[in-house]
Amino acid sequence: MEPRDPTLDVLLDLDGQVLVVDPAGGHWVRFVVTRVPVSPEKPHGIDYSLTLYGPEGERPVGFDNAHPVGRQRRGESQDHRHRLRSIRPYEYRDAATLLADFWTMVDAVLRERGVIR
């Protein structure tokens, strides 16, 4: 049995939260995080979607485990990240790292768009 991730409660508490992340109100993030039974596809026991939305409703950043990516086979972890139009597998380590990686990518996109410095 894996040791309990003490940061998981923080991630679960974000479920349903929507946060505006730029002064003009054009970009916002949404968190959807729920417990699910542990499975090969969701070995961490959570179903999650952490998403940055832009002014036109586009999704420039997303981390989730809703579907397989690329050549993944059934029974493999479905963790992945979206950045603009690319989708890449994501190696989930723990909830704190997931949140840090998400916010790092959000900040990078907001800087690229000139929303923040």
C-alpha positions in Angstrom: 0.0 0.0 0.0 1.4 3.4 -1.0 1.8 6.0 1.8 -1.1 8.6 2.0 -0.4 11.8 0.1 -1.0 14.6 2.7 -1.4 17.2 0.0 -4.3 15.3 -1.6 -6.9 17.0 0.7 -5.7 20.4 -0.6 -6.4 19.3 -4.2 -9.7 17.8 -3.3 -10.8 21.0 -1.5 -10.3 22.9 -4.8 -13.1 20.9 -6.5 -15.6 23.3 -8.0 -13.4 26.4 -7.6 -13.2 28.9 -10.4 -10.6 31.7 -10.1 -10.1 34.7 -12.3 -6.3 35.0 -12.9 -5.8 38.2 -14.8 -6.6 41.9 -13.9 -8.9 42.2 -17.0 -10.9 39.1 -16.1 -10.3 37.4 -19.4 -8.5 34.3 -18.1 -9.7 32.0 -15.4 -9.0 28.5 -14.0 -11.4 25.8 -13.0 -10.7 22.8 -10.8 -12.7 19.5 -10.9 -11.3 16.9 -8.6 -13.2 13.9 -7.2 -12.2 10.6 -5.5 -12.7 7.5 -7.6 -11.9 3.9 -7.0 -8.2 3.1 -7.6 -7.8 1.5 -11.1 -4.9 1.0 -13.6 -6.2 4.1 -15.5 -6.5 6.2 -12.3 -4.0 4.7 -9.9 -4.1 7.7 -7.6 -7.8 7.3 -6.8 -8.8 10.7 -8.2 -10.4 12.0 -11.3 -9.1 15.5 -12.0 -9.2 18.4 -14.5 -7.2 21.6 -13.8 -7.9 24.0 -16.7 -6.9 27.5 -17.7 -9.5 29.2 -20.0 -8.9 32.2 -22.2 -11.1 35.2 -23.2 -12.6 33.3 -26.1 -13.4 30.2 -24.0 -10.3 28.4 -25.4 -8.3 26.0 -23.2 -4.6 26.9 -23.5 -3.6 24.8 -20.4 -5.1 21.6 -18.9 -4.0 18.8 -16.7 -6.3 15.8 -16.5 -6.8 12.1 -16.5 -10.1 11.9 -18.5 -8.8 9.8 -21.5 -5.9 7.9 -22.8 -3.2 9.8 -24.8 -1.4 8.7 -27.9 -0.4 5.1 -27.9 -1.5 4.4 -24.3 -3.1 1.0 -23.8 -6.1 0.2 -21.7 -5.0 -0.3 -18.2 -2.3 2.4 -18.2 -2.4 5.7 -16.3 -4.3 8.3 -18.2 -2.5 11.4 -16.7 -1.7 14.0 -19.3 -1.3 17.7 -19.9 -2.6 20.0 -22.7 -0.7 23.1 -23.8 -2.4 24.9 -26.6 -3.0 22.1 -29.2 -0.4 19.6 -27.9 -1.2 16.8 -25.5 1.5 14.9 -23.7 1.6 12.2 -21.0 2.1 13.6 -17.5 3.8 11.7 -14.7 1.7 12.3 -11.7 3.8 12.1 -8.5 1.5 13.7 -5.9 -1.1 16.4 -5.5 1.4 19.2 -4.5 3.5 18.6 -7.6 0.5 18.5 -9.9 -0.6 21.9 -8.5 2.9 23.4 -8.9 3.2 22.1 -12.4 -0.2 23.4 -13.4 0.5 26.9 -12.0 3.9 27.0 -13.6 2.4 26.3 -17.0 -0.5 28.8 -16.3 2.1 31.5 -15.5 4.1 30.7 -18.6 1.1 31.1 -20.9 -0.1 34.3 -19.2 3.4 35.7 -19.6 3.5 34.7 -23.3 0.1 36.4 -23.8 1.3 39.6 -22.0 -1.3 39.2 -19.3 1.3 39.2 -16.5 5.0 40.1 -16.3 
